Amino acid sequence: MDGLVLSHPEQLDRLRRACPEAADVSVLGGDPCFDRMLAARPYRDRFRRALGVRRGQRLVVLNSTWNPEGFFGSGGDHDVFPGLLPRLTAELPADEYRLAAVLHPNIWYGHGPGQVRAWLDRALRAGLTLIDPAHAWRQALLAADAVVGDFGAVSYYASALGLPVLVAAGGKDRLDPEAPLASFVRDAPRLDPYGPLRPQVERLMAEHRSAAEPGEFVTSAPGASAALLRQHFYALMDLPEPAAPALLEPLPLPPYDPPRRTAPLRVLTRVVGTDVVVERATEHPYDADGDVHLAVHEETRDPGSLEVADVIVRNGSADDPRLGGPAVWTAETLARHAHCALAAYVSGPDTCTVRSREHGLLHLSALPGADADPAAYASALCAWLADGGVPREGATTLQVHVAQGTHPVAVTAC
């Protein structure tokens, strides 16, 4: 062995106890992975927008290492992940929360992409996004508001970045009890997979106080790994270092990947004048207050749900020749589905065209200060019309209340 790279002196202390002969060839080289995240922190908002996170939404990232006792495995003594995901997508309202999952590359390799997606299909249809485990997981962490994970490095990195972490699988006996990671896992809040999930996530974020320790033990030389590692590599080759500074490749901006919800959503609404409160989820508590209608994406897995949908939604460009554009598609949809009250064609991140049986073709557009899913605007309009609302000539402004915010939306006749 010519060299063993460590990120912190405490690792060298443990190495001396476990394998003294390796200590002499060990060097402190920092952590390039963590350094790249530190350098990219100013771009957090861009990473959030890449994942389609809206104003007021909270991004919860779930992560699992590849160990059998990891979050995606048995969790130690019970199968946590598959049963937890449908409950998370049901209990966390769609407009208040965005869910993404980072699974270790060996999970994908060991089971195969088809099997992984099959296991997670229900959650994917409810809006879960699977993050590229090689190229985009760091950006997802930087964008996150909270993390639910296990004893893997991703959870520790998240805590080092100051994020609240809820541990779902502790990996008993898998970690060196003297390692900082083991201490972090022991002290972190623990997920109760059988208790209500929304209160646990909200309590996690409300009570979180960033601790200095995780970041302190990730690396003893934050921001310096490129210089330290290059110095070591050139010393091994017995060559002089280049004069130019050693630099790390910056984290790239991932492709735009907004949530794609094709599972039917039950929409809870309350209307007062032109103010409409909207909460969309796959399920609602039995004691939820308000009127409920069903909103279904046209590409739902269950065609039967389209026959009982109050709102049918479609995403597409305004000039898509396959769909005929918003006017044609909305007319065809109402003609095809007799129960549907409103057909909504979402043609951009802040606009959609809807057709009402009574009021014809209408255009919904976000006004300054609005930043919610246009499908939520369509549901707000559906509730307002059902409550007796009538669009005025010119424009009517609805105040749509979602994700703890108010979003003004203009309603105009086409």
Helices and strands as residue ranges (DSSP letters): E 4-6, H 9-18, H 20-23, E 26-28, H 32-40, G 41-43, H 44-50, E 58-64, H 81-91, E 97-103, H 105-111, H 113-119, H 121-125, E 129-130, H 137-143, E 146-150, H 153-160, E 165-169, H 180-187, H 197-207, H 212-218, H 225-236, E 265-272, E 275-281, E 291-297, H 303-306, E 311-315, H 325-336, E 342-348, E 351-356, E 360-366, H 374-386, E 395-402, E 405-413
